[in-house]
Amino acid sequence: MRSVGNKNISITTAVLLLGMVTGAWSQPSTPGKHTSDTDAKAVQAIFSEIQEGINSSDVGLFSGYLVKQVSLTVTGNETGVYSATQAKLILQDFLSLRKFSGFKFTTMNLRGTIRYATGGGYYMVKGNSYRFQIYVSLWPSGGRWFISQFNVY
């Protein structure tokens, strides 16, 4: 009996080892585990389009990157989770009422689980200048990156 038990243990151990060596039980890829240079360049290009869209008050330059449900905060206006269409309208309204100058992302995380960028600039409303900050995070889906969170402070 004992040899049968050891034989079963040996077979089980061999199957487990074979699975580990061949990667049969490797973890599925998790969102954000993209680390290639090409991937980082794609993320940086999205942040550049967002930056350009803000400076030109044109949400259309980056609205194609909004996920179906976007976490959006526009200080003094809206906070919540909105459809991509609603988020686009809220952001367009915010941008169209202000003249932006010098917005630039100053911190960008282009690799790792969470891809984000933060930065600031100034805008004018009725002759008054205001400082603002923006935080944007991206989420991978279908091999592409999308805006999942957009905060204006």
Contacts in CASP RR format, 6 or more apart in sequence:
PFRMAT RR
TARGET T0000
AUTHOR 0000-0000-0000
METHOD contacts of the structure
MODEL  1
MRSVGNKNISITTAVLLLGMVTGAWSQPSTPGKHTSDTDAKAVQAIFSEI
QEGINSSDVGLFSGYLVKQVSLTVTGNETGVYSATQAKLILQDFLSLRKF
SGFKFTTMNLRGTIRYATGGGYYMVKGNSYRFQIYVSLWPSGGRWFISQF
NVY
18 24 0 8 1.000
19 25 0 8 1.000
30 113 0 8 1.000
31 113 0 8 1.000
31 139 0 8 1.000
31 140 0 8 1.000
31 141 0 8 1.000
32 112 0 8 1.000
32 113 0 8 1.000
32 114 0 8 1.000
32 115 0 8 1.000
32 140 0 8 1.000
33 112 0 8 1.000
33 113 0 8 1.000
34 111 0 8 1.000
34 112 0 8 1.000
34 140 0 8 1.000
35 111 0 8 1.000
35 112 0 8 1.000
39 111 0 8 1.000
40 110 0 8 1.000
40 111 0 8 1.000
42 144 0 8 1.000
42 145 0 8 1.000
43 108 0 8 1.000
43 110 0 8 1.000
43 115 0 8 1.000
43 138 0 8 1.000
43 145 0 8 1.000
44 108 0 8 1.000
44 110 0 8 1.000
46 62 0 8 1.000
46 65 0 8 1.000
46 138 0 8 1.000
46 145 0 8 1.000
46 147 0 8 1.000
47 105 0 8 1.000
47 108 0 8 1.000
47 117 0 8 1.000
47 136 0 8 1.000
49 61 0 8 1.000
49 62 0 8 1.000
49 65 0 8 1.000
50 61 0 8 1.000
50 62 0 8 1.000
50 65 0 8 1.000
50 105 0 8 1.000
50 117 0 8 1.000
50 136 0 8 1.000
50 147 0 8 1.000
51 103 0 8 1.000
51 104 0 8 1.000
51 105 0 8 1.000
52 58 0 8 1.000
52 61 0 8 1.000
53 59 0 8 1.000
53 60 0 8 1.000
53 61 0 8 1.000
53 62 0 8 1.000
53 95 0 8 1.000
54 95 0 8 1.000
54 100 0 8 1.000
54 103 0 8 1.000
54 134 0 8 1.000
55 100 0 8 1.000
55 101 0 8 1.000
55 102 0 8 1.000
55 103 0 8 1.000
56 100 0 8 1.000
57 95 0 8 1.000
57 96 0 8 1.000
57 98 0 8 1.000
57 99 0 8 1.000
57 100 0 8 1.000
58 95 0 8 1.000
59 88 0 8 1.000
59 91 0 8 1.000
59 92 0 8 1.000
59 95 0 8 1.000
60 88 0 8 1.000
60 92 0 8 1.000
62 147 0 8 1.000
63 84 0 8 1.000
63 87 0 8 1.000
63 88 0 8 1.000
63 91 0 8 1.000
64 84 0 8 1.000
65 138 0 8 1.000
65 145 0 8 1.000
65 146 0 8 1.000
65 147 0 8 1.000
66 84 0 8 1.000
66 87 0 8 1.000
66 88 0 8 1.000
66 146 0 8 1.000
66 147 0 8 1.000
66 150 0 8 1.000
67 84 0 8 1.000
67 139 0 8 1.000
67 141 0 8 1.000
67 146 0 8 1.000
67 147 0 8 1.000
67 148 0 8 1.000
68 83 0 8 1.000
68 84 0 8 1.000
69 81 0 8 1.000
69 82 0 8 1.000
69 83 0 8 1.000
69 84 0 8 1.000
70 81 0 8 1.000
70 82 0 8 1.000
70 83 0 8 1.000
70 84 0 8 1.000
70 87 0 8 1.000
70 147 0 8 1.000
70 148 0 8 1.000
70 149 0 8 1.000
70 150 0 8 1.000
71 80 0 8 1.000
71 81 0 8 1.000
71 148 0 8 1.000
71 149 0 8 1.000
71 150 0 8 1.000
71 151 0 8 1.000
72 78 0 8 1.000
72 79 0 8 1.000
72 80 0 8 1.000
72 81 0 8 1.000
72 82 0 8 1.000
72 87 0 8 1.000
72 90 0 8 1.000
72 91 0 8 1.000
72 149 0 8 1.000
72 150 0 8 1.000
72 151 0 8 1.000
73 79 0 8 1.000
73 80 0 8 1.000
73 150 0 8 1.000
73 151 0 8 1.000
73 152 0 8 1.000
73 153 0 8 1.000
74 90 0 8 1.000
74 91 0 8 1.000
74 94 0 8 1.000
74 152 0 8 1.000
75 152 0 8 1.000
75 153 0 8 1.000
77 90 0 8 1.000
77 93 0 8 1.000
77 94 0 8 1.000
78 90 0 8 1.000
82 90 0 8 1.000
87 150 0 8 1.000
91 150 0 8 1.000
94 152 0 8 1.000
97 125 0 8 1.000
98 123 0 8 1.000
98 124 0 8 1.000
98 125 0 8 1.000
99 123 0 8 1.000
99 124 0 8 1.000
99 125 0 8 1.000
100 121 0 8 1.000
100 122 0 8 1.000
100 123 0 8 1.000
101 121 0 8 1.000
101 122 0 8 1.000
101 123 0 8 1.000
101 124 0 8 1.000
102 121 0 8 1.000
102 122 0 8 1.000
103 119 0 8 1.000
103 120 0 8 1.000
103 121 0 8 1.000
103 122 0 8 1.000
103 132 0 8 1.000
103 134 0 8 1.000
104 119 0 8 1.000
104 120 0 8 1.000
104 121 0 8 1.000
105 117 0 8 1.000
105 118 0 8 1.000
105 119 0 8 1.000
105 120 0 8 1.000
105 134 0 8 1.000
106 118 0 8 1.000
106 119 0 8 1.000
106 120 0 8 1.000
107 117 0 8 1.000
107 118 0 8 1.000
107 119 0 8 1.000
108 116 0 8 1.000
108 117 0 8 1.000
109 115 0 8 1.000
109 116 0 8 1.000
109 117 0 8 1.000
114 137 0 8 1.000
115 137 0 8 1.000
115 138 0 8 1.000
115 145 0 8 1.000
116 135 0 8 1.000
116 136 0 8 1.000
116 137 0 8 1.000
116 138 0 8 1.000
117 135 0 8 1.000
117 136 0 8 1.000
118 133 0 8 1.000
118 134 0 8 1.000
118 135 0 8 1.000
118 136 0 8 1.000
119 133 0 8 1.000
119 134 0 8 1.000
119 135 0 8 1.000
120 131 0 8 1.000
120 132 0 8 1.000
120 133 0 8 1.000
120 134 0 8 1.000
121 131 0 8 1.000
121 132 0 8 1.000
121 133 0 8 1.000
122 129 0 8 1.000
122 130 0 8 1.000
122 131 0 8 1.000
122 132 0 8 1.000
123 129 0 8 1.000
123 130 0 8 1.000
123 132 0 8 1.000
124 130 0 8 1.000
132 152 0 8 1.000
132 153 0 8 1.000
133 152 0 8 1.000
133 153 0 8 1.000
134 150 0 8 1.000
134 151 0 8 1.000
134 152 0 8 1.000
134 153 0 8 1.000
135 149 0 8 1.000
135 150 0 8 1.000
135 151 0 8 1.000
135 153 0 8 1.000
136 147 0 8 1.000
136 149 0 8 1.000
136 150 0 8 1.000
136 151 0 8 1.000
137 147 0 8 1.000
137 148 0 8 1.000
137 149 0 8 1.000
138 145 0 8 1.000
138 146 0 8 1.000
138 147 0 8 1.000
138 148 0 8 1.000
139 145 0 8 1.000
139 146 0 8 1.000
139 147 0 8 1.000
139 148 0 8 1.000
140 146 0 8 1.000
END
